[in-house]
């Protein structure tokens, strides 16, 4: 009886004080001792109330998508003057860099996802609601989005907005290759990773049946990965580890028949990495027995064979396979393509925004992440306006002093200027002007407009599109949220660069991407890391850096503890081969 009263009092304490559960210490006896931090909150999820109509005192912000860009925007938005409506057919955020690990059971699928409602309910001072639906049309003229619920028997609905944030991501690019959609697996969503995991185990189970011929067993256990980018390379490495460390012990009769082939259309894999990493990765794959074929383009996929063409010779060959994973790039979603036609961007391959992430041709629509690209304005398009703005005395020539006064605004507005100077190993644009004038003393340099154009004529050659990565999308979401947080303040006191074609300043500084580095896990507890400053590290130490970075980047302590525990479980017990 005394013990019963104790447990009742303990249970009552936790119910009356939900915050205590945040400091709950969980000991997992089976693996040694794992101390985890729980973000459990016993409070019920808030009901979805009808938002105030667009145009009311609080501005309605509609966010389309729950990927890296959308969630980064949502987590960093703090201004209570907005009512936020999130619309997406996926009611969770997925940590996509770990999807290759999910395909082989190194990490469980639920460990890398965080429900949107968990994220929304933490926004205490912000009215945030979520609807599970798919946007199939954007009406920019009337500020409406048309949505279709994920449930088949529900009616479609229309949502008004004051501001629209398009963060819908992209779809897989098949390059119109025949048979890809019907026969290949993709690796963009959690469901894709789960399907691949089931198929891998199914291939081994089928190959173990006594009724098959040796040729059929070889075909079934031939795994083909198309695409030598980070996702394709990491998946091939994870699959190799899964086979060599776990499955060969469970399927000894077919272990010698397994073959992994990686196809890449260009001359090397991991083209976006340093050459040292590319070389190491290719050599390691050869040592591991992975059949690496570069310069091979897939031209057709049937249910049992993949046809490839050697780009240099045009030779066509076929590869039998049991499972094929297509990981070759991204393409624009149909709803975004229709929207692009509305706003005069029909000739573009991807939605274009300005440097403040606002969709070109609109005033209240922003686009982030994989569905959009920043259309950086060229210096030469504004060169005359820049000259006239800097020439304050209207003398028709530009002195060093006048140029110095406008220098920060020029570099802020046109980032390619700074990149060009860095590549030329120049400390400032004054050095560039001096180079164009020869041995003239710096103080006496004066340029007319034609000489000014000549000095900056090569600057735009440094313009590059940002890569479609989670890192870029997350930084864009954070930037846009900061702009929304300070919208009213910066409208009154603009902090951006000069408007060279108009008067005044821009409200905000343009978005600037800061590259923090990139990883390429290569299997065998070895990872290649390329960090800012041309710092390259390859090996086991980089693998532990990869573990720490990816654990720290999880969106909640719940997913962080789950991912870490999955890694520990794999070290101790190996990967699970159940077909679930």
Secondary structure, DSSP 8 states (H G I E B T S, - for coil): -HHHHHHHHHHHHHHH-GGGGGG-EE--GGGS---EE-----S----------TTSSSEEEEEE--SHHHHHHHHH---TTEEEEEEES--EEE-GGGHHHHTTTSS-GGGGEEEHHHHHTT-TTSEEEEEEEEEEEEETTTTEEEEEESSTTS--EEEE-SEEEE----EE--TT-BTHHHH-B--SSHHHHHHHHHHHHHHHHHHT-TTS-HHHHHHHTEEEEE--SHHHHHHHHHHHHHIIIIIHHH-GGGGGG-EEEEEESSSSS-TTS-HHHHHHHHHHHHHHT-EEEESEEEEEE-SSEEEEEETTT--EEEEE-SEEEE-S-EE--HHHHHHHHHTT-TT-SSEEE-TTSBBTT-SSEEE-GGGEEE----GGGSHHHHHHHH-TT--SSEEHHHHHHHHHHHHHH-HHHHHHHHHTT-SSHHHHHHHHH-S--GGG-EE-HHHHHHHTTTGGGG-------HHHHHHHHHHHHHHHHTHHHHHHS--S-B-SSSSSB-SS---------EEEEEETTEEEEEETTTEEEEEHHHHHHHHHHHHHTSSSHHHHHHHHHHHHHHHHH-------
